[in-house]
Amino acid sequence: MNILVAVDGSDESTAALERALDVADAMGGSVTVAYAVDPSVYDLGGPAPVSGLSDADRRLIMESVEDTERRGIDVLDDAAAFAADRGQPVETELLYGDPVRAITAFAESEGFDAIYVGHRGRSERTERLVGSVAKGIVERTSITVTVVR
């Protein structure tokens, strides 16, 4: 069984990785961990600096591709270290684009048997505005998806 785990650095994505490692170990399978670089989140507040926490909570900040790539590489390195600490090697993939489309397209093109994803990602605020990645993956693919809490 070949499993793809979508990670974003959240506790939930680490739980998904842990569950996927357990399943792969029990079934003699492999795990690939993927992070999708998507710097398409824009600052909704204009060019003025953020004036406080309440203002920051209402705004999304656009990140550069380089910053998003660096964070993605860090998340993938952390996931690989987590797996290595458990004695299980993983492959890592840095993908580009909308996470739902990037993860599902990669999973389908590479013939994965299952996708594991955390129930809730790093930012509830972003999820409210742009939607749940887990929900989008479930709706977009015919591959078995396990959503881990």
N, C-alpha and C positions, 0 to 999 in steps of 0.2 A: 504494500500500500504506500503510495506516494502522497504526502500531505503538504499542502501549502498553508502557512500561517501568516496572516496579515498582522503586522505589529505597528504600534505607534508610540511605544514607550510607556503606555499606561499600565497600571496594575492588572487591568482586565486582559490586555494583550499578552502580558506575561503569564497569566493563568491559562490563556488559550494555548500558548506555547508549551506550557507544562503538560497540559492534557494531551496535546498532539504528540509530544515526546513519549508519554506513557503508552499511547495507542501504537505508535510506530515501533516502539521497543517490543511490545507484546506481539505484534504481527510481523516483525522482521522488515519493517518499512523504512522509508526515509522521510526527512523533513527538510523543507526549504522555507526560509523565513523571508518575507518581502515587506518592503516599506515603499510607499508611493510618494514621490516628490510632487507636491501640488502647490506652487506658490500663487495660486489664483484667488487667494482670499484678500479682499481689498479693504483699505481704510475707508470706512463709511463716514468719517467725521471731518473730512477736508484736511487742508494743510496745517491747521493750527495744532500746536502741541496738545497732548492729553492733559487736561486740567486737574484730574483727580481720579480716584478709584471708580466712582460712579460713571464718570465720562469714559474711562477705559473699558468698563463693562459693556457700554453701549457700542463700542467701536471694535472693528476687526482691523488688524494691521497687516498690510501686505508685506510679505517677506521676499527677499531676493532668492533667486534660484540657488545661489551659492550657500546662503544660510540654511535653506531647506535641505539641500544636499548634505551639508555638514551634519545637521541634526539627524537626518536619515541614516547616515553612515554610523553615527554614534549609537543610534537605536539598534541598528543591525549588529554592531560590534558587541553591545550589551547582551543582545539575544544569543549571539554565538557563544559568548562567555558563559551565559546561564546554562546553555546546553552542554558545553564542554565540562562545566562543573558537575554535571550529572553523568558525564562519561559518554555523551551522545553528540557526535559531530552533526552539524547542519550546514546546508548551503545557504548563502544569502543573495538576495537580488534587490537592487535599487531600481525601482520602476518610476516612470514619469507620467504625470497626468492625473486626472480625477481618480481618487483611490478606488472607487467602485468599478469604474471601467478598466483601469489598469490591472487591478487584482484579478478580475474575472477574465479579462482577455488573456493574461499571462497563464492563469490556471488552465483555461481551455486549450490554448495553443501548445502548452507543454504536457498535456494529458494527465493532470493531477487527478487523484481519486477522491480527494476531499479538501475542503477549505475550512480552517479554524480561524475564528475571529473573536475578539473580545466584545462583550455586550455593549459597553460604552467606552468611547475613546477618551483622549486627553482633555477635551474641552466640551463640557455640556453646553456652553454658550454657543460655540460654533455649530454643534449638532442641532440646536434649536433653529439656527438660521439656515443651515445648508443641508440638514437631514442626517440620518444615521447611516454610517458606512456599512455596519452589519446588516441593517435592513435592506440597503441597496444591493449588497452582494447576494443576499438570499433571493431577492426579487429578480436579479439579472442573470443568474446562472442556473444550469441544470445539474451542476456538480453538487454533491452532498455538502451542505454547509453546517458546521457545528458552531453555534454561538455560545460562548462561555461567559458565565458571570463570575 
